[in-house]
């Protein structure tokens, strides 16, 4: 019989500093107000991009990916490419949010807004072909003369 392997020692827990001595990591707490639908408090980092912030807000709100979130600070809509710090958002500030949910017209299921599946060029091509076919059916046809 093989000898049983020795159990690995458990790692020692990292020492924690009291809150008064904790190192400030750039975390901020902001309130997100959803019009007449209440509000949530969200813990973010000042360096978070707006897209990351929106994901965390949706997570706290309990809304799925089938929702589009528009976020505003002091009347300006926040764009995804920038960070919270670039808008000078501080801990304790409040953001206004609009949660838009989309429902698929055919299946009735909720889904996020998405880009069109077909390019505009392809749609125009189909429209032109359809128009030509419709004109071909409307125009009089010449029949060959029989001697």
C-alpha positions as CSV (number, residue, x, y, z in Angstrom):
1,X,0.0,0.0,0.0
2,X,1.1,3.5,-0.8
3,X,1.6,6.0,2.0
4,X,-1.1,8.7,2.2
5,X,0.2,12.1,1.0
6,X,0.6,14.7,3.6
7,X,-2.1,17.3,3.5
8,X,-0.9,20.7,2.3
9,X,-0.8,23.3,5.0
10,X,-3.5,25.9,4.8
11,X,-2.2,29.3,3.9
12,X,-2.2,31.9,6.7
13,X,-4.8,34.5,6.3
14,X,-3.6,37.9,5.2
15,X,-3.4,40.4,8.1
16,X,-6.2,43.0,7.8
17,X,-5.8,46.6,8.8
18,X,-8.5,48.3,10.8
19,X,-10.8,50.4,8.6
20,X,-9.3,53.6,10.0
21,X,-5.9,52.4,8.7
22,X,-7.1,50.7,5.5
23,X,-5.3,51.7,2.3
24,X,-7.6,53.8,0.1
25,X,-7.9,51.9,-3.2
26,X,-9.9,54.4,-5.2
27,X,-13.3,52.9,-4.3
28,X,-16.3,55.1,-4.2
29,X,-20.0,54.5,-3.4
30,X,-22.5,56.2,-5.6
31,X,-26.3,56.2,-5.6
32,X,-28.0,55.4,-8.9
33,X,-31.6,56.7,-9.2
34,X,-34.0,55.0,-11.5
35,X,-36.7,57.7,-11.9
36,X,-39.8,56.3,-10.2
37,X,-38.3,52.8,-9.8
38,X,-36.2,53.4,-6.7
39,X,-32.4,53.5,-6.4
40,X,-29.4,51.4,-5.6
41,X,-26.1,52.0,-4.0
42,X,-23.1,50.7,-6.0
43,X,-19.5,50.3,-5.0
44,X,-17.2,51.3,-7.9
45,X,-13.6,52.3,-8.5
46,X,-12.9,55.8,-9.9
47,X,-10.8,54.1,-12.6
48,X,-13.8,51.9,-13.8
49,X,-14.9,52.6,-17.3
50,X,-18.5,53.6,-17.8
51,X,-19.2,50.2,-19.4
52,X,-17.9,48.4,-16.3
53,X,-19.9,50.8,-14.1
54,X,-23.1,50.0,-16.1
55,X,-22.5,46.2,-15.7
56,X,-22.2,46.6,-12.0
57,X,-25.3,48.8,-11.8
58,X,-27.3,46.3,-13.8
59,X,-26.0,43.5,-11.4
60,X,-27.0,45.5,-8.3
61,X,-30.4,46.4,-9.9
62,X,-31.0,42.7,-10.7
63,X,-31.6,43.5,-14.4
64,X,-30.4,41.0,-17.0
65,X,-28.5,41.6,-20.1
66,X,-31.8,42.2,-21.9
67,X,-31.7,45.8,-20.7
68,X,-30.0,48.9,-22.1
69,X,-28.9,51.2,-19.4
70,X,-28.4,54.9,-20.0
71,X,-26.6,56.8,-17.2
72,X,-26.5,60.5,-16.6
73,X,-24.4,62.8,-14.3
74,X,-25.3,66.4,-13.9
75,X,-27.5,66.3,-17.0
76,X,-24.8,64.7,-19.3
77,X,-25.0,61.2,-20.6
78,X,-22.0,59.2,-19.6
79,X,-20.2,57.6,-22.6
80,X,-18.7,54.1,-22.4
81,X,-15.1,54.9,-23.4
82,X,-14.4,57.2,-20.5
83,X,-13.8,56.5,-16.8
84,X,-15.8,57.7,-13.8
85,X,-12.7,59.8,-12.9
86,X,-12.9,61.7,-16.2
87,X,-16.4,62.9,-15.2
88,X,-15.1,64.0,-11.7
89,X,-17.6,61.6,-10.0
90,X,-16.9,61.4,-6.3
91,X,-18.1,59.1,-3.5
92,X,-21.6,60.2,-2.5
93,X,-22.6,61.5,-5.9
94,X,-25.8,60.4,-7.5
95,X,-26.3,59.2,-11.1
96,X,-29.6,59.3,-12.9
97,X,-30.4,56.1,-14.8
98,X,-32.9,55.0,-17.4
99,X,-33.4,51.3,-17.9
100,X,-34.7,50.4,-21.3
101,X,-36.0,46.9,-21.9
102,X,-36.6,45.6,-25.4
103,X,-39.0,42.9,-26.4
104,X,-38.6,40.9,-29.6
105,X,-41.6,41.6,-31.8
106,X,-41.9,38.0,-33.1
107,X,-41.1,35.8,-30.1
108,X,-42.1,38.2,-27.4
109,X,-38.9,37.5,-25.5
110,X,-36.8,40.2,-23.9
111,X,-33.5,40.9,-25.6
112,X,-30.9,43.7,-25.7
113,X,-30.8,46.1,-28.6
114,X,-28.4,44.8,-31.2
115,X,-27.1,46.0,-34.5
116,X,-29.1,45.0,-37.6
117,X,-28.2,41.5,-38.9
118,X,-28.1,42.7,-42.5
119,X,-26.1,45.6,-44.0
120,X,-27.9,48.5,-45.5
121,X,-26.4,47.7,-48.9
122,X,-27.9,44.2,-48.9
123,X,-31.3,45.6,-47.9
124,X,-31.2,48.2,-50.7
125,X,-30.3,45.4,-53.2
126,X,-33.3,43.4,-52.2
127,X,-35.6,46.4,-52.5
128,X,-34.3,47.2,-56.0
129,X,-34.8,43.5,-57.1
130,X,-38.3,43.5,-55.7
131,X,-39.1,46.8,-57.5
132,X,-37.8,45.4,-60.8
133,X,-39.8,42.2,-60.4
134,X,-43.0,44.3,-59.6
135,X,-42.4,46.5,-62.7
136,X,-41.9,43.4,-64.9
137,X,-45.3,42.1,-63.9
138,X,-47.0,45.4,-64.5
139,X,-45.5,46.3,-67.9
140,X,-47.4,44.9,-71.0
141,X,-45.7,41.9,-72.5
142,X,-45.2,41.7,-76.2
143,X,-46.2,38.5,-77.8
144,X,-44.4,37.2,-80.9
145,X,-46.4,37.5,-84.1
146,X,-47.6,34.2,-85.6
147,X,-47.6,34.1,-89.4
